[in-house]
Every structure is written in structure tokens, then in C-alpha cells.
Amino acid sequence: METQNKDALPDIRHTGVFNANIQKVWEAVSTSEGLEAWFMPNDFEPIIGYEFHINAGPFGMSPCKVTEIDPPRRLSFDWGKDWTLTFELKDMDGKTEVTIIHSGWNEDLVTEFGQPHTTVRGVMDQGWAGLHQKLGAYVEG
């Protein structure tokens, strides 16, 4: 979906280095079991164009679609009607730099639940900070 850049809000980005090899981190972001362990229950399959759902608890089943897979470096999927979630992995001699990018924010848009992006973005930014740590704890454990 095309959005007007003039009303775009910055992507949410969280980057850190985890003491785990890139293959272990890739499994944590590119498999249904891995994503469920630190993110949310889902029926993800690592296939471009694959449509799946994330169980967002009180927000119900959220539709997603895989848009990019470049093992073990990059995975993207559309989430809901506006967002894209991207995981970028970089091998750091046995450790892995992980960047989570949540894009698609626009000050003129509201979520499926009628919440303005401007309000939800701050909450999601804090949420992703915690989830980035949770992912790290999972792959380092």
C-alpha cells in the first residue's frame, strides 16, 4: 500500500548484539516456534507470499504476509493493514547483531481498532524495546 511520505512517522528501530550465532537467531525469527517463544503465537511459514496470523491476544488474530526472505540475514512481513516488520541479522564473529524494524507509521492513519498511529507508535516502541531484550534472552539462554 502506498502512503504519502509527508505524513510518515519514523520507523521503530531496535538494534543490539546477542551472544548467539546467526543461525540460532535466524531460527528464532524465521520459524513459527521461534517467534512464539519470544513474540506471539502464530502460524508463520518462511515462504514469500505466505499469509499467516499472529495471535495478538486481546487484539485477536492479526493478518500477516511474508514479503522478503534472505536467510540468514533478512526477513520481512506485512502486519495488519499498514505495518511492515523486518528482522535484519548480521554475523559478528559468533555473535549476532539484530535490528528489529517496525515501519508503516503515518500520522494520518488509525489502526484496525481506531487508535491513531501517533498514539500507538510510542506504546509499540516501548513494547519492541522489551521484545528485543526478550529475543536476546531467548537466543542466549
N, C-alpha and C positions, 0 to 999 in steps of 0.2 A: 504494500500500500504506500503510495507517495504521500509524504507530508511536506508542508511548507516549512522550509528551513528557518524563516524569520521568527517563527514561534517555537522553534525547537528548544528544549532544555538539555543541559549537558547529560551525557551518559553517566550512569553509575559505574565506577571502576574500582575494583579492589585487587591489589597485587601483593604477593608475598612469596617467599621461598620456603618450601617444605622439605624436610629431611626424609624424602622418599623418592625412589626412581620414577622417571617419567611414565613408565609402563603401568606402575601401580596407580599413579594419579590418573592416567588415561582411563583405566578400568573404573575408577571412582566417578568419572564424569561422563563416560560413554556406555554405561550399562544400566539397565533398569535397577538391578540390585545395588550397584554403587550409588546411583542417585538417591535411592530410597534411604540408604544408610545415613546420609548427612543432609539431604534436602527434603524431598517429599515422595510419598508413594506415587507410582507411575506405571505406565505400560510402554515405556520407551523401547524402541529398536533403533540401532545405529544404521539407518538406511535413509539416503537422501529422498525427500518427499514423503517419508513415513509420517502418518498422522497418529498422534497419541494423546493421552491425557495425563495431567498432573493432578493428583488429589490434593487440592488446596484447603482441606479441612472445612471450616465454616463457609468458605467461598465456593465450595463444590468442585466439580471436575472441570479443570481448565484445559481447553483445547490447545494443542501444540502441533508444530510441523517441522521436521528436520530440514534445514536449508543448506548446511555445509558440514562436511566431514573430511578432515585431513589428519589421519592418525599418524603419530600420537600427539599432534600439535594443536589442532583447532577443531572445535565443534560448535555449530550454531543451530538454534531452533527458534522459530516464531512461537510466541507465548501469548495466548489471548488474541485480542483483535489489533493491538498496537505495538507490542513489545517484541524485541529480539534478545535472546540470551546467548552469550558467547563465552566459551572457555578457551583461553589461549595458554598453552603449556610450552615451556622452554627448558631443555635439558641443561643443568648446571653441574656437570661432573658428579652425577649420582644423586643430586638434589634436583628439585623441580621448581621453577618459577611459575606461579599460577596467577593468571589475571582473569577475573570474572567481570564481564561487561554486560550491563543491562541497559539496552538502548530502546529508543522509540518514544521518548518523552516529549510531550508537546503541551504548552500552556493552554492551548485552546481545546484540548481533548479531556474526556472523562472516561473512567474505567467502565467495564460492563456493569458495575454496581453503582454508577452515578457519582463516583468520587473524582474530583478534579486531579489531573496528573500533578499539578503544582503541590497538592496536599500529600498525595500518595508517595511521591518521589522521595521525600525526606524520610518517611517511615521505611520504605524499601531500602534506602541507602543504609540505614542502621541495621536493618534485617540482613542485608548482604554482608555487612562487616562481621556480624555474628556467624553467618553461614560460612564465610571464608575461613574463619577460625575453626569451625566445626569440621569442615573438609580437611583442614590441616591435621587436626587431632585424629580424624579417621584414617588418613593415609600414613600417618606417623606411628599409629598405635600397633 
